[in-house]
Amino acid sequence: MRFANPFTDIKGRWFKGNLHSHTTESDGKLTKQDVVELYRSNGYHFLCLTDHDKVSDPAGLSSEGFLVFTGVETSPQQSRHHIVGIGLHDLGPFPKQETAQATVDKLRSMGGLVFIAHPYWSALTDSNVRDLKDVIGIELYNTGCEVEIARGFSTVHWDNLLASGMPLTGFAVDDAHRYTDDAPGGWVCVRAPRLSEKSILDSIAKGYFYASTGPEIRDIRIEEDLIRVDTSPVETITFHSRGPRGNSVHRIGEGMLHHAAHRFKPEHFYVRIECVDGGGRKAWSNPIYTDQFDSLAARA
């Protein structure tokens, strides 16, 4: 079993942040300063600026208790991919690359962490993502895509890619442009020793976070072959796995769920936890990989 457990494997605090945002530096409706104030006033701890094809300058935007760093969203010339790189420091225009892999390689050469934006909205198939190297995750939820055309959830892509042997973390983001109904709606909760760019990015790279549109995941414990999870009040807790494997636990009667457990087997390959509250809002853990996942990945 392999799992970067943010509840047991790292000491620190929880920090709430948005990793995909647009400003008037590209096609957003708010200035950098106004976007920062929106998230700061809504209880977030950090924000990454990801304007289209431009690495915007975050200078002077951080404050006590609120961190701003920068990245980019870009789309290669020869595919439908939208690709996000975070933690970049070379400011200014980002040159479009010809292919998705060339884009990932360029962002990695600049020191960035790379994930795939809104695969459902982009009409990507699993094969469009499966062969990419050095991608750490995908956006499993995108607020802007959901409120605009109801294509914000990409959990089927996530499960298919995990089932094929591609290890990926899952991000919930806003990708806001107009800042009316498209923010704030999705975020990541990162466990890190301190609120600094290096600390946050290190934890994200290692998988020490969960994604949410509302519920809290409060603890995950693994006891031999048993996974236990504690949450804020929810109606359903599902342990997703490969194909028909897995299990959903539903509340019974008037009381809400706060706990659930699932006994896994190596042939489950992976298990990820999804929680749904009474308003339909969701939270997702990153995958827990069983002992047979690496053999699956080797065959992919």
C-alpha positions, 0 to 999 in steps of 0.5 A: 500500500502506498499513500501520501497521508496528509493526516499522519505523514507530515506535521504542519497546518491546513491551508486552503487555496485556489490554484487556477485563476484569471485576471485582467492580465489576460481575460479575467474581469478583475485586477490581480489586486481584486482577485486577491482580495476576493479570496483573502476575504473568503478565508483562503490562505493562498492563491496562484495566478494562472493567466492565459499564456502569461506569467503574471507578476505576484510582487506586492500581493502577498500579505500577513496570512495570505500567500500569492504565487504565480503560474500559467494556463496555456494550450499547445498549438496541436491539441485541445489540452489546456495545461496549468503550470504553477510555481513559475518565476520567469515572468512575462509572456509564455511561448505556446508550444506545439504539442502537449508533451512539449508544453509540459516539458517547457513548464517543468524546465521552468521549475513548475508543477504541471496538471491538466485543466478541465479534461471534460470541458476540453473534450479530452479522451483518456488516451489524450492524457495517458501518455503524458510524462511529468504530469502530477494530476488533473482538475477533477472539478472546475467551478467555471466549467460547471457553472457555464456549461455543466462540464466541471466534473472530470472524475470519470477521466480520473478513474479511467486514468487511475485504472490504466495505471497512471498515478494522478492527484486530483485538484478542485479549482475555480478557473474564474473569469467573471467572478460572479457565480464562478468563484469561490467554488472549488479549492484544495486543502494543503497540509504544510509546515508553513505558509510559504511558496516552497512549503505549499508546492512541496506538499502539493508535489507529494500529494499532501492535500485533498480537494473540496467544494464544501465538506471537510475530510478530517482524518484518514487512517489505514490499519492493515487492510482497513481504511477509516475516514472521518469527515464533516457531516455528509450524506454519502462516503464512497470508496472508489476503486477500479471498475465495479470494486469499491463501496458506498456508505449512506446515512440512515435516518435523520443523522448525518455520516461522520465516519466510514470504513472500507476493507481493501484488497490488493486487486483493487489497485487503488482506492480514493474517497469521495464525500457528498454533503446534504447540499450535493457538495463534494470532497475527494481524497487523493488515491491510496495505491495498493500493492498491485498498482505498480504492476498495473502501471508497468503493463500500461 
